[in-house]
Amino acid sequence: MSSLSLPRVLQNRKTSLDQEREHFEKIQAASISKAINTLENPVKEKHARNAIIGTFQEKSAETFWRCVTKLPLQEHRIVAWKFCHVLHKVLREGHPNVLASSQRHKTLLQDLGKLWVHLKDGYGKLIQQYCQLLLTKLDFHRRNPGFPGNLVLSEEDLCRIGDNDVNNYFQMCVEMFDYIDEILGLQSAIFGSLDMSRSNSMTSHGQCRLAPLLPCILDSAQLYDLCVKILFKMHATLPPDLLSGHRKRFLRQFTILRQFYLGSSNLQYFKTLIQIPLLPENPPNFLVQAELSTYVTQAAIVLPDEDPSENNSMIGELVDLGIGNSVTSSETSQRSLSPDLLTQRDNMIQHLHGELNAHQSLIIQLKQQVSTLEMELAKKDSELTQERLIRDDLLHQVNSMDNFDELDKKYKLLEEKFNKLKEVYTKLREEHITLLRQKSDVDKQLSNMRTVEFNMAPQRIKFEEELIALQTTVDSTTRHNDELLRVTELLKTEVCEVKQQLTDAVQIKSDLELKLSESEELRFSINALWFECCRKIIEHTSEMLDYPSMSSATCSPECVSLIKEKLVSSIGKGKDEVAGFAHYVAMYIIFGKAVSNTKSDLNDAQSKFVHTTLYYLK
C-alpha cells in the first residue's frame, strides 16, 4: 500500500461526472433498445418518454443518434418501422436543439427509405413513406426555425415568424401543404396495408402499424389550423385570383383530412389515447373575412394515462431523494435507484432549475423597474425644486417694484405680447392642423394608390405579356411585309422586262408581217411573170404552127403519146411546175402538128387544145 502513489490511485478512479455520463448513456441505450425492438407491437410509451427526457438532459440528440445507428435498421423491417415512430416523437417532443442536431443525419433516412422501398410486403412501402415524411419535417423546420417540434404556435408567434409579410405567408403555406401531403400519403399507405377483415386496431400487428398515426394526427391538426389562419391573412391583402391555387389545394386536403379523422376516430385503439378533432362538413370560405370570427381552432388532444398513481409515486420518491443528502449518499442512492426514477428525478430537477431561472429573471426585471422609478422620482424632485426657485424669484421681483403703475404698464406690455404670441401660436396651430389633415389625406391617397398598384400588378404583368406577344406579331408581320415588298419589286422588274420583250416581239411581228406581205406581193408578181412567160411560150409555139416549114414536119403517134404522158404528169404537180408544163405543152403542140400533117382530122382538136391551155394559164 505504501508503494502506490496517491496521484496514480486518483488517476485510475472515474470522476462523478464521468460516472453520471456513463450511467446516462446506459439508461438511454437500454430505453431506446426496448422501445425499438423486433416485436410486432406498438412502441411502449414509457421507453419513448425516456428517450425524449434524455434529449432534455443533454440538450441535444447526439446520444439518441449514437444508439439508433447501432440498431439493425437495415436488417429488420419492424426495427426500421419503430425507429421512424420513435424519431418522430423525439422530433416533436424533444429538446428544441434536437431539430438542429438531427439535420446532419438526413442521409441515414434517405438511405433507409431507398433500401426498404424494394421490399414487396407492406412494411417496405410504409418505411419509405415514413422516411419521406420525416425528411419533409426536418426540411420544414430547417427553413422555418421559429416553429417548435410540436408546431404549437400562438397568434403572436405566427405574426412574428411571418413578419407580417404576405410573401413569407405565401411560401410558408406552400411548405405546410407539402408537409400535410406527406402525412396524408403515409396514412393512406397504412390503412391500405391493413386487411380490416382480419387485422383490426386491437391486435398487436395492427396497433404496430397504426401507432405512428398518433403524431401524424397531432402534426396535421396543428398544420391545418395554421393554414386556415394564414389563408385568411393572405385573402385580407391579396386578390382572390392570385390565391386560387392555394384554395384548390386546401379543399383537396380538407376532404382527405376529414375522412382520415373520421376513420381514425372510429378505431377503438385511438379512443383511449387521443381526442381526434372532427372537421366541419363545409370548409372555411376564405373570401368572407367574417368567417374568421366564427372559426374554431381544431386541435388534437392526447388523453392522460389511465393510472397516474405510478408517476406520482415516482415523483414523490424523487423529491424525497433530493432533500438533505450529501454527495456520498447521493451517489449511493443513484446506484440503488432504477434508471426510470433517476431520469424522472433529473427531469424534475431541471424543471425546478428552469423555474428558478425564470424567477431570477423576474427579480432582475423588477429591480430594473424600481431603479427606473427612483430615477423618475429624483427627476421630479429636481423639477419641483426649480419651480420653487422660480416662484421665489418672481415674488422677490414683485416686492422690489417701486410702484404699482410701473408694474401695471409692464403687465399690459406683457399681456399685449402674450396676445400677439397667442395669435401667432393659434395661427401656427391651425396651419399645423391643416397640414396634418393634408398629410393624412395624402397618406390615404398614397395607401390607396399602393393598393391599386398592388392589385393591378397581375393585370400589368398580363398586359406586358400581351404587349410582348403583339410586338412579336408586329415584328413577324413587318418581316412578312418586307418580304412581300421585295417579292413585289422583283415581280415589277420581271413585268417590265416581259413588257419590253412583248414590245420587241410585237415589233418583230410587225416587221415579219410587213416582210410577209412584201414576199406575198413579190411571189404574186413572180407567178404572174411565170404565167405570162408560159403563155408567151405557148402563143409563140402556136404562131410557129403557121410557118411553112411546119407543114412538112411529121411525127409518129407514139412519140406524141409519150409527150402527152409527161404533160399529164406535169399537170398533177400544179403551179410549181408551170415552166415544165409550158415546155411540154409547146412540144405537144409542135409534135401534134407533125402528126396532124399525116391526118387532117386532128387540126381542129389541136386548135381547141391551144385555146384551152391559154385559158388555163390566165
C-alpha positions in Angstrom: 0.0 0.0 0.0 2.8 2.4 0.8 4.4 1.8 -2.6 1.4 3.2 -4.5 1.5 6.9 -5.1 -1.7 9.0 -4.5 -1.8 10.6 -8.0 -1.8 7.1 -9.6 -4.6 5.9 -7.4 -6.7 9.0 -8.2 -5.9 8.7 -11.9 -7.5 5.2 -12.1 -10.7 6.4 -10.4 -13.5 7.9 -12.5 -15.0 11.2 -11.6 -18.6 11.6 -10.6 -19.4 13.4 -13.9 -17.9 10.5 -15.9 -19.9 8.1 -13.9 -23.1 10.0 -14.4 -22.4 10.3 -18.1 -21.7 6.6 -18.5 -24.8 5.8 -16.4 -26.9 8.2 -18.6 -25.7 6.6 -21.8 -26.5 3.1 -20.4 -30.0 4.2 -19.5 -30.6 5.8 -22.9 -29.3 2.7 -24.8 -31.5 0.4 -22.7 -34.6 2.6 -23.2 -34.0 3.0 -26.9 -33.4 -0.7 -27.4 -36.6 -1.5 -25.5 -38.6 1.0 -27.5 -37.1 -0.1 -30.9 -37.2 -3.9 -30.8 -38.1 -6.7 -33.3 -41.6 -7.5 -31.8 -44.5 -6.5 -34.0 -46.4 -4.4 -31.4 -46.6 -0.7 -30.7 -43.8 1.2 -29.1 -44.0 1.4 -25.3 -44.8 4.9 -24.3 -42.5 4.9 -21.2 -39.5 3.8 -23.2 -40.1 6.5 -25.8 -40.6 9.1 -23.0 -37.2 8.1 -21.5 -35.5 8.8 -24.9 -37.3 12.2 -25.0 -36.3 13.1 -21.4 -32.7 12.2 -22.4 -32.7 14.9 -25.0 -33.6 17.5 -22.4 -30.8 16.2 -20.1 -28.0 16.6 -22.6 -29.9 19.4 -24.6 -29.4 17.6 -27.9 -30.0 14.3 -29.6 -26.4 13.1 -30.0 -26.8 10.1 -27.6 -30.1 9.1 -29.3 -28.5 9.0 -32.7 -25.4 7.1 -31.5 -27.7 4.5 -30.0 -30.0 4.1 -33.0 -27.1 3.8 -35.5 -26.1 0.6 -33.7 -29.6 -1.0 -34.2 -30.3 -3.3 -37.1 -32.3 -0.7 -39.1 -31.3 -2.2 -42.5 -31.8 -5.8 -41.4 -35.2 -5.9 -39.7 -38.3 -4.1 -41.0 -40.0 -3.9 -37.6 -36.9 -2.2 -36.1 -36.8 0.3 -39.0 -40.6 1.0 -38.6 -40.3 1.6 -34.9 -37.2 3.7 -35.3 -39.2 6.1 -37.6 -42.0 6.2 -35.0 -39.6 7.0 -32.1 -37.7 9.5 -34.1 -41.0 11.3 -35.0 -41.9 11.5 -31.3 -38.4 12.8 -30.4 -38.5 15.5 -33.0 -41.9 16.6 -31.8 -41.5 16.4 -28.0 -37.7 16.5 -27.5 -35.4 19.4 -26.7 -35.6 22.3 -29.2 -32.0 21.6 -30.2 -33.0 18.1 -31.5 -34.2 19.5 -34.7 -30.9 21.3 -35.5 -28.7 18.4 -34.4 -30.7 15.9 -36.5 -30.2 17.8 -39.8 -26.9 16.1 -40.5 -28.5 12.6 -40.1 -30.9 13.0 -43.1 -28.7 10.8 -45.2 -29.5 7.9 -43.0 -33.2 8.4 -43.5 -32.7 8.8 -47.3 -30.7 5.5 -47.5 -33.2 3.7 -45.3 -36.1 4.7 -47.5 -34.3 3.7 -50.7 -33.4 0.3 -49.1 -36.8 -0.7 -47.8 -38.8 0.6 -50.8 -37.7 -2.6 -52.7 -39.4 -4.8 -50.1 -42.6 -6.1 -51.6 -44.6 -6.6 -48.4 -46.5 -3.9 -46.6 -43.7 -2.6 -44.3 -41.3 -1.7 -47.1 -43.6 0.9 -48.7 -44.6 2.2 -45.2 -41.0 2.7 -44.1 -40.1 4.5 -47.3 -43.2 6.8 -46.9 -42.4 7.4 -43.2 -38.8 8.3 -44.1 -40.0 10.8 -46.7 -42.4 12.4 -44.1 -39.5 12.8 -41.6 -37.3 14.3 -44.2 -40.1 16.8 -45.1 -40.4 17.6 -41.4 -36.7 18.3 -41.0 -36.6 20.4 -44.1 -39.7 22.4 -42.9 -38.0 23.2 -39.6 -34.7 24.0 -41.3 -36.5 26.6 -43.5 -38.7 27.8 -40.6 -36.5 27.6 -37.4 -39.2 29.6 -35.5 -41.6 26.6 -35.4 -41.2 24.2 -32.4 -41.2 20.5 -33.0 -44.8 20.1 -32.0 -45.9 23.0 -34.3 -47.9 24.7 -31.4 -47.8 28.5 -32.0 -49.8 31.4 -30.7 -51.2 34.1 -32.9 -48.4 36.5 -31.8 -45.7 33.9 -32.6 -47.2 33.3 -36.0 -47.1 37.0 -36.8 -43.5 37.2 -35.5 -42.3 34.3 -37.6 -44.1 35.6 -40.7 -43.0 39.2 -40.1 -46.5 40.2 -41.2 -45.2 39.8 -44.8 -47.6 38.3 -47.3 -44.7 36.8 -49.3 -43.5 34.9 -46.2 -47.0 33.7 -45.6 -47.4 32.6 -49.2 -44.2 30.4 -49.2 -44.9 29.2 -45.6 -48.4 28.0 -46.7 -46.9 26.1 -49.7 -44.5 24.3 -47.4 -47.3 23.4 -44.9 -49.3 22.0 -47.8 -46.3 19.8 -48.7 -46.0 18.7 -45.1 -49.7 17.7 -45.0 -49.4 15.8 -48.3 -46.7 13.6 -46.8 -48.8 12.9 -43.7 -51.9 12.1 -45.9 -49.7 9.8 -48.0 -48.5 7.9 -45.0 -51.9 7.4 -43.5 -53.3 6.2 -46.9 -50.4 3.7 -47.1 -51.0 2.5 -43.6 -54.8 2.0 -44.0 -54.2 0.5 -47.4 -51.8 -2.1 -46.0 -54.3 -3.3 -43.3 -56.7 -6.1 -44.0 -59.6 -4.9 -41.9 -61.4 -8.2 -42.2 -58.5 -9.9 -40.2 -56.5 -7.1 -38.7 -58.2 -4.5 -36.5 -56.9 -1.9 -34.1 -56.9 -4.2 -31.1 -54.4 -6.7 -32.5 -50.7 -6.3 -31.8 -49.6 -6.2 -35.5 -52.5 -3.8 -36.3 -51.5 -1.5 -33.5 -47.9 -1.6 -34.6 -48.9 -0.1 -37.9 -51.4 2.3 -36.5 -49.4 3.7 -33.6 -47.4 6.2 -35.8 -50.6 7.8 -36.8 -50.8 9.5 -33.3 -48.0 12.0 -34.0 -49.3 12.4 -37.6 -52.7 13.4 -36.3 -51.1 15.9 -33.9 -49.0 17.4 -36.6 -51.8 17.6 -39.2 -54.2 19.2 -36.8 -51.7 22.0 -36.0 -50.8 22.4 -39.7 -54.5 22.6 -40.7 -55.1 25.3 -38.0 -52.1 27.3 -39.1 -53.0 27.0 -42.8 -56.6 28.3 -42.1 -55.2 31.4 -40.2 -52.6 32.1 -42.8 -55.0 31.8 -45.7 -57.4 34.3 -44.0 -54.5 36.7 -43.6 -53.4 36.4 -47.2 -57.0 36.8 -48.5 -57.3 40.1 -46.5 -54.4 41.7 -48.5 -54.1 39.7 -51.8 -56.6 39.4 -54.7 -58.6 36.2 -54.7 -57.4 35.1 -58.2 -53.8 35.0 -57.0 -54.7 32.5 -54.3 -56.9 30.2 -56.4 -54.2 27.5 -56.4 -53.9 27.6 -52.6 -57.7 27.3 -52.2 -57.9 24.3 -54.5 -55.1 22.6 -52.8 -56.6 23.3 -49.3 -60.0 22.0 -50.4 -58.5 18.7 -51.6 -56.5 18.2 -48.4 -59.6 19.2 -46.3 -61.6 16.4 -47.8 -58.9 13.8 -47.2 -58.2 15.1 -43.7 -61.8 14.9 -42.8 -62.1 11.3 -43.9 -58.8 10.5 -42.2 -60.1 11.9 -38.8 -63.5 10.2 -39.2 -61.9 6.8 -39.9 -59.4 7.1 -37.1 -61.9 8.3 -34.5 -63.9 5.1 -35.1 -61.0 2.8 -34.2 -61.1 1.5 -30.6 -57.3 1.8 -30.3 -57.3 5.6 -30.6 -60.3 6.2 -28.4 -58.2 5.8 -25.2 -55.1 7.6 -26.5 -56.1 10.8 -28.3 -59.1 13.0 -28.8 -59.3 13.4 -32.6 -60.8 16.7 -33.9 -63.8 16.4 -36.3 -63.6 18.8 -39.1 -66.9 20.6 -40.2 -68.7 19.3 -43.2 -68.0 22.5 -45.2 -64.5 24.1 -45.4 -63.9 27.7 -44.4 -64.8 30.3 -47.0 -61.7 32.5 -47.2 -63.4 35.0 -49.5 -65.6 36.1 -46.5 -63.4 37.6 -43.7 -66.3 37.4 -41.3 -66.0 33.6 -41.1 -62.6 34.1 -39.3 -64.5 35.2 -36.2 -66.6 32.0 -36.2 -63.7 29.7 -36.9 -63.0 27.2 -34.1 -59.4 26.0 -33.7 -59.1 22.3 -34.5 -56.6 20.7 -32.1 -55.9 17.1 -31.2 -55.6 16.3 -27.5 -53.5 13.5 -26.1 -55.5 11.8 -23.3 -53.7 11.4 -19.9 -52.7 8.0 -18.7 -55.4 6.0 -17.0 -53.3 5.2 -14.0 -51.2 8.2 -12.9 -50.5 6.9 -9.4 -47.3 5.3 -10.6 -45.9 8.5 -11.9 -47.0 10.4 -8.8 -45.2 7.9 -6.5 -42.1 8.1 -8.7 -42.1 11.9 -8.4 -42.6 11.8 -4.7 -39.6 9.4 -4.3 -37.5 11.7 -6.5 -38.4 14.7 -4.3 -37.6 12.8 -1.1 -34.3 11.6 -2.5 -33.3 15.2 -3.4 -33.6 16.6 0.2 -30.8 16.6 2.8 -28.5 14.1 1.2 -24.7 14.5 0.9 -22.7 13.8 -2.1 -21.7 10.3 -0.9 -25.3 9.3 -0.1 -26.5 10.7 -3.4 -24.0 8.6 -5.3 -25.1 5.5 -3.3 -28.8 6.2 -3.9 -28.1 6.6 -7.7 -26.7 3.1 -7.8 -29.7 1.7 -5.9 -32.5 3.5 -7.8 -33.9 2.3 -11.1 -33.0 4.2 -14.3 -36.5 5.4 -14.8 -36.6 7.0 -11.3 -33.2 8.7 -11.9 -34.4 10.0 -15.2 -37.6 11.5 -13.8 -35.7 12.9 -10.8 -33.2 14.6 -13.2 -36.2 15.9 -15.2 -37.8 17.3 -12.1 -34.5 19.0 -11.0 -34.1 20.5 -14.4 -37.7 21.7 -14.3 -37.1 23.4 -10.9 -33.9 24.9 -12.2 -35.9 26.4 -15.1 -38.5 27.9 -12.7 -35.6 29.3 -10.5 -34.1 30.9 -13.6 -37.5 32.4 -14.6 -38.0 33.8 -11.0 -34.5 35.2 -11.1 -35.2 36.9 -14.4 -38.4 38.3 -13.0 -36.5 39.7 -9.9 -33.9 41.4 -12.2 -36.8 42.9 -14.3 -38.5 44.2 -11.1 -35.2 45.7 -9.8 -34.7 47.4 -13.1 -38.2 48.8 -12.9 -37.5 50.1 -9.3 -34.4 51.8 -10.5 -36.2 53.4 -13.3 -39.0 54.7 -10.9 -36.3 56.0 -8.5 -34.7 57.9 -11.3 -38.0 59.4 -12.4 -38.8 60.4 -8.8 -35.4 62.2 -8.5 -36.1 64.0 -11.7 -39.5 65.1 -10.5 -37.9 66.4 -7.2 -35.4 68.4 -9.2 -38.1 69.9 -11.3 -40.1 70.8 -8.2 -37.1 72.5 -6.6 -36.6 74.5 -9.8 -40.2 75.6 -9.8 -39.9 76.7 -6.2 -36.8 78.8 -7.0 -38.7 80.5 -9.9 -41.6 81.2 -7.7 -39.4 82.8 -5.0 -37.7 84.9 -7.7 -41.0 86.2 -9.0 -42.1 87.1 -5.5 -38.9 88.9 -4.9 -39.3 90.8 -8.2 -42.9 91.8 -7.3 -41.8 93.0 -3.8 -38.9 95.0 -5.3 -41.1 97.0 -7.7 -41.2 100.8 -7.0 -44.9 101.3 -7.6 -48.0 99.7 -9.0 -48.2 101.9 -12.2 -44.9 100.6 -13.5 -46.0 97.1 -12.6 -49.3 97.7 -14.4 -47.5 99.0 -17.6 -45.2 96.0 -17.6 -48.2 93.7 -17.1 -50.0 95.4 -20.1 -46.9 95.1 -22.2 -46.5 91.5 -21.3 -50.2 90.9 -21.9 -50.0 92.5 -25.3 -47.0 90.5 -26.2 -48.8 87.4 -24.9 -51.8 88.1 -27.0 -49.7 88.6 -30.1 -47.8 85.4 -29.3 -51.2 83.7 -28.7 -52.5 84.8 -32.1 -49.3 83.7 -33.8 -49.5 80.4 -31.9 -53.2 80.0 -32.9 -52.4 80.7 -36.5 -49.5 78.3 -36.5 -51.6 75.7 -34.7 -54.3 76.0 -37.3 -51.8 75.7 -40.1 -50.2 72.7 -38.4 -53.6 71.0 -38.1 -54.4 71.8 -41.7 -51.0 70.3 -42.8 -51.7 67.3 -40.6 -55.0 66.8 -42.3 -53.5 67.2 -45.7 -50.8 64.8 -44.7 -53.4 62.3 -43.6 -55.3 62.7 -46.9 -52.1 62.3 -48.8 -51.2 59.2 -46.8 -54.6 57.7 -47.5 -54.3 58.5 -51.2 -50.8 57.0 -51.2 -52.1 53.9 -49.4 -55.0 53.6 -51.9 -52.6 54.1 -54.8 -50.3 51.4 -53.5 -53.3 49.1 -53.0 -54.4 49.8 -56.5 -50.9 49.3 -57.8 -50.6 46.1 -56.0 -54.0 44.9 -57.2 -53.1 46.0 -60.8 -49.8 44.2 -60.7 -51.2 40.9 -62.1 -53.1 42.8 -64.8 -50.0 44.9 -65.6 -47.9 41.7 -66.0 -50.7 40.2 -68.2 -50.7 43.4 -70.3 -47.0 43.3 -70.6 -47.1 39.7 -71.8 -49.8 40.6 -74.3 -47.8 43.6 -75.4 -44.7 41.3 -75.9 -46.9 38.9 -77.9 -48.3 41.7 -80.0 -44.9 43.2 -80.6 -43.7 39.7 -81.7 -46.7 39.5 -84.0 -46.0 43.0 -85.4 -42.3 42.1 -85.9 -43.3 39.0 -87.7 -45.9 40.9 -89.8 -43.3 43.6 -90.6 -40.8 40.9 -91.8 -43.5 39.3 -93.9 -44.5 42.7 -95.4 -40.8 43.4 -96.2 -40.6 40.0 -97.9 -43.8 40.7 -99.8 -42.4 44.2 -100.9 -39.2 42.6 -102.0 -41.1 40.0 -104.0 -43.3 42.7 -105.4 -40.3 44.7 -106.6 -38.9 41.6 -108.2 -42.2 40.9 -109.9 -42.4 44.6 -111.1 -38.9 44.2 -112.6 -39.9 41.0 -114.3 -43.1 42.6 -115.6 -41.2 45.5 -117.1 -38.8 43.0 -118.7 -41.7 40.9 -120.0 -43.4 44.1 -121.3 -40.2 45.1 -123.1 -39.9 41.6 -124.5 -43.6 41.8 -125.6 -43.0 45.2 -127.2 -39.9 43.8 -129.0 -42.0 40.7 -130.1 -44.8 42.9 -131.4 -42.3 45.0 -133.3 -40.7 41.8 -134.7 -44.1 40.5 -135.6 -45.0 43.8 -137.4 -41.7 43.6 -139.3 -42.3 39.9 -140.2 -45.9 40.7 -141.2 -44.6 43.5 -143.4 -41.9 41.3 -144.9 -44.5 38.5 -145.4 -46.8 40.9 -147.2 -44.0 42.1 -149.4 -42.9 38.5 -150.1 -46.5 37.6 -151.0 -46.7 40.5 -153.4 -43.3 39.5 -154.8 -44.5 35.9 -155.1 -47.7 37.0 -156.9 -45.6 39.2 -159.2 -43.2 36.3 -159.9 -46.1 33.9 -160.5 -47.7 36.4 -162.8 -44.5 36.8 -164.7 -44.1 33.0 -164.9 -47.6 32.5 -166.2 -47.1 35.4 -168.6 -43.9 33.8 -169.8 -45.5 30.4 -170.3 -48.4 31.9 -172.1 -46.0 33.8 -174.4 -44.2 30.5 -175.0 -47.4 28.7 -175.9 -48.6 31.7 -178.1 -45.2 31.7 -179.8 -45.4 28.0 -180.3 -49.0 28.4 -181.8 -47.7 31.1 -184.1 -44.9 28.7 -185.2 -47.6 26.3 -186.5 -48.3 28.7 -189.3 -44.7 28.6 -190.5 -44.3 26.9 -193.9 -41.7 24.7 -192.5 -44.1 23.1 -190.1 -46.3 21.8 -192.9 -43.8 19.2 -194.0 -42.9 18.0 -190.4 -44.1 14.6 -189.4 -44.1 12.5 -186.3 -45.4 9.2 -185.1 -48.3 9.0 -182.8 -46.3 7.0 -180.2 -44.0 10.0 -179.7 -47.0 12.3 -179.2 -48.4 9.8 -176.7 -45.1 9.8 -174.7 -45.1 13.7 -174.6 -48.8 13.5 -173.6 -48.0 11.3 -170.6 -45.3 13.8 -169.4 -47.7 16.7 -169.9 -50.4 14.9 -167.9 -47.8 14.2 -165.2 -46.8 17.9 -165.0 -50.4 19.0 -164.7 -50.7 17.0 -161.4 -47.8 19.0 -159.9 -49.7 22.2 -160.0 -48.5 25.7 -160.5 -45.0 25.0 -159.1 -44.1 23.3 -162.4 -45.5 26.0 -164.7 -42.3 26.2 -166.8 -42.2 22.4 -167.3 -45.9 22.4 -168.1 -45.4 25.2 -170.7 -42.5 23.3 -172.2 -44.4 20.1 -172.5 -47.4 21.9 -174.0 -45.2 23.6 -176.6 -43.7 20.2 -177.5 -47.1 18.6 -177.6 -48.4 21.3 -179.9 -45.4 21.0 -182.3 -45.4 17.2 -182.3 -49.2 17.2 -182.6 -48.8 19.5 -185.7 -46.4 17.0 -187.1 -48.9 14.1 -186.6 -51.8 16.2 -188.0 -49.8 16.6 -191.2 -50.4 12.9 -191.8 -54.0 13.1 -190.5 -56.1 16.1 -191.4 -58.9 15.4 -188.9 -56.6 16.4 -185.9 -56.3 20.2 -186.8 -59.5 21.2 -185.1 -58.6 19.3 -181.9 -55.2 20.9 -181.8 -56.6 24.4 -182.2 -59.1 23.7 -179.4 -56.3 22.3 -177.2 -54.2 25.5 -177.7 -57.1 27.8 -176.7 -57.9 25.7 -173.6 -54.3 25.8 -172.5 -54.1 29.6 -172.9 -57.3 29.9 -170.9 -55.8 27.8 -168.1 -52.7 29.9 -167.9 -54.7 33.1 -167.4 
